[in-house]
Amino acid sequence: TTGLPKAAIIHHIRPFVIGAACCDVFHLRDSGEVIFGSGLPLYHTTGGLAGLGMSWVLACPFAIKRKFRASTFWDDCAQYKATVIQYIG
């Protein structure tokens, strides 16, 4: 996790496979979920593949913010009516 980001070849099926695995692990089955990505960059595996992948598998919204702020995190969750949050602590 140190240094500059490194490029990787990501095939189109990968977000779906990772998203389906995450949905299974977290018992997400409903297209009524709203996933809040909490400011993770979409070029990051967790933000771009797991988060968006879960959204695509469930066919549900994926809310993101331009910049993460801990002081407004719960307000943001309420604003977007998030039922699932994606966060790396």
HELIX and SHEET records of a PDB file:
HELIX    1   1 ILE A   13  VAL A   25  1                                  13    
HELIX    2   2 THR A   45  GLY A   51  3                                   7    
HELIX    3   3 LEU A   52  LEU A   58  1                                   7    
HELIX    4   4 ALA A   70  THR A   72  5                                   3    
HELIX    5   5 PHE A   73  GLN A   79  1                                   7    
SHEET    1   A 3 PHE A  62  ALA A  63  0                                        
SHEET    2   A 3 ILE A  35  PHE A  36  1                                        
SHEET    3   A 3 VAL A  84  ILE A  85  1                                        
END                                                                             
